[in-house]
Amino acid sequence: MKILFLHQNFPGQFLHLAPELLRRGHDVRALTDSRNTRSSSVPTFRYKHDAAPVDPAQTRLGRNYTLMSDRGVTVARACAQLRDGEGYTPDVIFGHSGWGETLFLKEIWPSAKLIVYAEFYYRGVGADVGFDPEFTPYGLDQILIAQGRTAHLGQSLLHADAGLSPTAWQANTYPNALRPMITVIHDGVDCTAVQPNPQASLTLPDGRTLRAGDEVLTFVNRNLEPYRGYHIFLRALPDVLRARPEAHAVIVGGDEVSYGAAPKGAKGWKDQILAEVQHRLPMDRVHFMGKVPYPTFVSILQISRAHAYLTYPFVLSWSMLEAMAAGGLVVGSNTAPVAEVLRHGENGLLVDFFDVAGWSRTLTEALAHPQRFGALRAAARATVQRDYDLRGICLPRMVAFVESLGPQPA
């Protein structure tokens, strides 16, 4: 089959799927934004998109759709050039719907089967909007804005042949009318690359080395921000480190904003939240690592005695599953995306997102009594191996899903 992947930051969620389909003999191509510098073994076309300025006063709730549909038009024109200039017509197109890239592809290639990666459908009630009033005002305006942000997501799936979501909770954010179109298959975790390693170690920026078996508390996010509970974790940390004088906290993440709004007058949330509690923290035992290479990230998970993961009701991070695959004791927020995977007392521990004292107490216990939680660590890895393993479970399912939509042999 001829298969075209679309993602403004390709490979994105198609990191493993696209090369595997290429390996299986399919003619696999990708189309991505010209600003994307990530490399791939998949032959890649690029489109140039210069977003026109949008006046919020004029577009109001339509601002988001204007931005996404403008990108959709750019992509459609690039695809028309591929069709007319190179005679290229894919059998299957698989694109992420989040940035509007798939909106008009059926107008270019009406006979192609179109799959959209349906990652999340915004909601005014029951998801991230209004969940944490400390950082986001909540009222009718916010509810209407959230609904307005769904226009391109609903249109993308409505004009597709099928959708795919990584978790059931994320699929269920879509309206009942669209939900039957979505198949749930996770992107997968490489349980060979991420596994327990009693020999793992990490050299800190100050030259000290932490090893598996040491009293290490870990917290990982792409960026340190309220959506991923950075504020709750940091507010809980002083009591944990006071109770455990040998413990070290290793914190991974950048100082930008992935989700939600930036703090007023500051680039990111890291220092703003840290300023609240820094006077109560032994900073020689708090290690901000910034963004780290993947092998370093894996080593951090492997030396962790307790791993804290928090999120609003929003997209579930790969890192939580990777921490479980590394045999980690994950202490997670009792929010819907987390509770779909993490079951309290079975393969991890759950704490109410906002219960700062509860986080301090649970993390302290996890650090103080590692022998109590050996069964939970083993069960965490077993959960990932059974339901989320890349090579054994997820990748074969995704390959079969894509191939089932292509032309079938007579």
Helices and strands as residue ranges (DSSP letters): E 2-6, G 12-14, H 17-23, E 27-33, E 44-47, H 56-59, G 60-62, H 63-86, E 92-96, G 97-99, H 105-108, E 113-117, H 140-148, H 151-158, E 162-165, H 168-171, G 179-181, E 182-184, E 201-203, E 209-211, E 216-223, G 226-228, H 230-243, E 248-254, H 270-277, G 278-280, G 283-285, E 286-290, H 294-303, E 306-309, H 318-325, E 330-333, H 336-339, E 349-351, H 356-368, G 370-373, H 374-387, I 390-394, H 395-405
